[in-house]
Amino acid sequence: MAATESGASWVRAAATLLLGCCGAALTSSVQDQAEQFFRSGHTNNWAVLVCTSRFWFNYRHVANTLSVYRSVKRLGIPDSHIVLMLADDMACNPRNPKPATVFSHKNMELNVYGDDVEVDYRSYEVTVENFLRVLTGRIPPSTPRSKRLLSDDRSNILIYMTGHGGNGFLKFQDSEEITNVELADAFEQMWQKRRYNELLFIIDTCQGASMYERFYSPNIMALASSQVGEDSLSHQPDLAIGVHLMDRYTFYVLEFLEEIHPASQTNMNDLPIHSNSTLELFCKPENELLFKKRKSYQMNSGFYCVRDHLFQVCPKSLCVSTPGHRTDLFRRDPQSVLITDFFGSVRKVEITRETISLDRDIAGFESKLPKDELATEPLKYAEQLPVAQIIHQKPKQKDWHPPGGFILGLWALIIIVFFKAYGIKHMKHVF
């Protein structure tokens, strides 16, 4: 009997110990999840997209920027978190055979200008000074919110730049330039002022790799379309428009981004990489692939080449130039960095099993408000401008006024007639 009781007590003790271990493990797991939720790397995303070129023959640079703008908006970054800088408006250029449109592909199916583009800095507002002020936050108090980069130490920022450049500089509208030292110092100011958590810098220009050589601030990952001494070439020539529609590097980056969705788990690179190195495509013979997808694989001399990661989208065989990247300043392993960490939008959601009664809270809140505030009229949308009527209405007749040169011409005619009729000898009667 005693033996039976001792056995039962031993079983109860073992069960208690087992339940305690399971409970502790469960509690530890929940606590780890909660801590991971609150200490996650970033809570918001921003994008600064800059086209530094003017004039019609630089059509492709505007198309580059607008195409990246469309991609980041599709992946969830709202206009309120995008600073778009366009040095020239190709959509309204007199040479554009299709006004109010900008196309990035020769099939002319996708108008990247669209009807929902919000340009924050345009024309001569796109200067080196304004760009640096946006990055560092040193802007006048009167600057509207749409022209501000309101980031913090939990912000992941994508900075994309395209235009004409050289070894260590990028031109702005053929009138001024920004150097790689100035850009590096601006990023250091951003880090010191806690204006970013991680920063992805992408530049599509000639000798683009020279622009990130001087970076020294932490948590910066940089990509460029060409190495020092190389040109970044254009792509997609169009005979009707008379110019190239895009640059090669941006074209293949955007082709890669079209396969990304907001919940995608694709990372920057899943192959071992070395900083300041260039990664060629990872190619396999056709018979070694289990499946082939045309947008993910490209035929190249009997081999299908995988292009599933951002560092691999445009090898030298496609770009003609040699794309480069730099990751030594970046603290995380690029294999753990998702594409959506920079091109997408972060929406943190906390799941709870508790039931929250909103009616009770609203009633309690309303009871604290004065009666005059509760009796206000319901909010209504402001009346919109009658755009259709404005476009189709007839122009109003203006009061006629003689042009500025009319009076001067009339006096000249009177003097000529006088000289022909009376000559110079009668001038003494006039004066």
URDARA-V833403 format. One record per residue. N is the residue number from 1. D_LAST is the distance of its C-alpha to the last C-alpha in Angstrom with 1 decimal. Layout:
n	d_last
N	D_LAST
N	D_LAST
This chain:
n	d_last
1	148.2
2	146.6
3	145.5
4	143.9
5	142.0
6	140.8
7	139.6
8	137.7
9	136.1
10	135.1
11	133.4
12	131.6
13	130.4
14	129.2
15	127.4
16	125.7
17	124.7
18	123.3
19	121.3
20	120.0
21	118.8
22	117.2
23	115.5
24	114.3
25	112.9
26	111.2
27	109.7
28	108.6
29	107.0
30	105.2
31	104.0
32	102.8
33	100.8
34	99.2
35	98.3
36	96.9
37	94.8
38	93.2
39	92.8
40	91.4
41	88.7
42	85.6
43	84.7
44	81.2
45	79.2
46	75.5
47	73.5
48	70.2
49	68.9
50	66.0
51	64.1
52	61.9
53	60.2
54	57.0
55	55.9
56	57.6
57	60.0
58	61.6
59	62.6
60	66.2
61	65.6
62	64.3
63	67.3
64	69.6
65	68.4
66	68.4
67	71.9
68	73.3
69	71.6
70	73.4
71	76.7
72	76.7
73	75.8
74	78.6
75	81.0
76	80.1
77	77.3
78	74.9
79	71.1
80	71.3
81	73.0
82	70.8
83	67.6
84	65.8
85	62.9
86	61.1
87	58.2
88	57.0
89	57.5
90	59.0
91	59.7
92	56.0
93	55.0
94	53.2
95	55.7
96	58.6
97	60.2
98	62.0
99	59.5
100	60.9
101	63.9
102	65.2
103	68.5
104	70.9
105	73.3
106	73.0
107	74.8
108	71.8
109	74.1
110	73.1
111	69.5
112	69.5
113	66.2
114	67.7
115	66.5
116	68.0
117	66.2
118	64.9
119	62.5
120	62.1
121	59.8
122	57.4
123	54.7
124	53.2
125	55.6
126	58.4
127	58.1
128	60.8
129	60.0
130	60.4
131	63.6
132	65.1
133	64.2
134	65.9
135	69.1
136	69.3
137	68.1
138	65.4
139	62.8
140	60.6
141	62.3
142	59.7
143	60.8
144	62.4
145	66.1
146	65.6
147	63.9
148	66.7
149	69.9
150	72.3
151	75.4
152	78.3
153	81.4
154	83.0
155	80.2
156	80.6
157	77.2
158	76.2
159	73.2
160	72.0
161	69.2
162	68.0
163	65.2
164	64.7
165	66.5
166	68.2
167	70.8
168	70.4
169	67.1
170	65.5
171	61.8
172	59.6
173	56.9
174	56.6
175	54.7
176	57.5
177	61.2
178	64.2
179	67.1
180	70.8
181	71.1
182	68.4
183	70.2
184	73.6
185	72.3
186	70.8
187	74.2
188	75.9
189	73.7
190	74.7
191	78.3
192	78.1
193	76.3
194	78.9
195	76.5
196	78.9
197	82.5
198	82.3
199	79.4
200	79.2
201	76.4
202	75.6
203	73.0
204	72.2
205	70.2
206	70.8
207	73.1
208	73.5
209	76.7
210	74.8
211	73.1
212	76.4
213	77.9
214	76.7
215	77.9
216	80.3
217	80.4
218	83.5
219	83.9
220	81.4
221	82.2
222	79.7
223	79.4
224	77.1
225	76.6
226	76.9
227	78.2
228	76.4
229	75.3
230	75.4
231	72.8
232	72.9
233	72.5
234	71.1
235	73.1
236	72.9
237	70.2
238	68.6
239	67.2
240	65.3
241	63.4
242	63.2
243	64.3
244	67.6
245	68.5
246	70.4
247	71.8
248	75.5
249	76.8
250	75.2
251	76.3
252	80.0
253	79.7
254	78.5
255	81.2
256	83.7
257	82.2
258	82.5
259	86.3
260	86.0
261	86.5
262	86.2
263	90.0
264	90.3
265	92.4
266	90.9
267	90.3
268	88.0
269	90.8
270	94.6
271	95.3
272	95.7
273	92.4
274	91.3
275	88.0
276	85.3
277	87.2
278	86.5
279	88.8
280	89.5
281	90.8
282	94.4
283	95.7
284	99.1
285	100.7
286	100.5
287	104.3
288	104.2
289	101.9
290	103.5
291	100.4
292	97.1
293	93.8
294	90.9
295	88.3
296	90.5
297	91.8
298	90.2
299	92.1
300	91.6
301	93.9
302	96.9
303	96.4
304	95.1
305	92.9
306	92.8
307	89.4
308	90.5
309	88.7
310	85.2
311	85.9
312	87.2
313	84.7
314	82.9
315	84.9
316	83.5
317	84.9
318	82.4
319	79.5
320	79.6
321	78.6
322	81.2
323	80.7
324	81.7
325	82.7
326	83.5
327	86.1
328	87.4
329	85.3
330	86.5
331	89.5
332	91.0
333	92.7
334	90.4
335	93.4
336	93.3
337	89.5
338	88.8
339	85.7
340	85.0
341	85.0
342	81.4
343	80.3
344	82.0
345	82.0
346	84.7
347	86.3
348	89.2
349	91.8
350	94.8
351	97.7
352	99.8
353	102.8
354	102.1
355	101.0
356	98.0
357	97.5
358	93.8
359	94.4
360	96.2
361	93.5
362	90.7
363	92.6
364	93.1
365	89.5
366	88.4
367	90.8
368	88.9
369	85.5
370	84.3
371	84.5
372	80.8
373	80.1
374	82.8
375	81.3
376	77.9
377	76.8
378	77.7
379	75.1
380	73.0
381	70.9
382	67.1
383	65.6
384	64.2
385	60.8
386	61.1
387	60.2
388	61.2
389	59.0
390	56.0
391	56.4
392	56.9
393	54.5
394	51.4
395	48.0
396	46.2
397	43.1
398	40.0
399	36.9
400	34.3
401	31.1
402	28.4
403	28.9
404	26.7
405	25.1
406	24.6
407	21.3
408	19.9
409	21.3
410	19.9
411	16.3
412	17.2
413	18.7
414	15.7
415	13.5
416	16.5
417	17.1
418	13.6
419	14.1
420	17.6
421	16.8
422	14.1
423	14.0
424	11.7
425	11.7
426	9.5
427	6.6
428	5.4
429	5.8
430	3.8
431	0.0
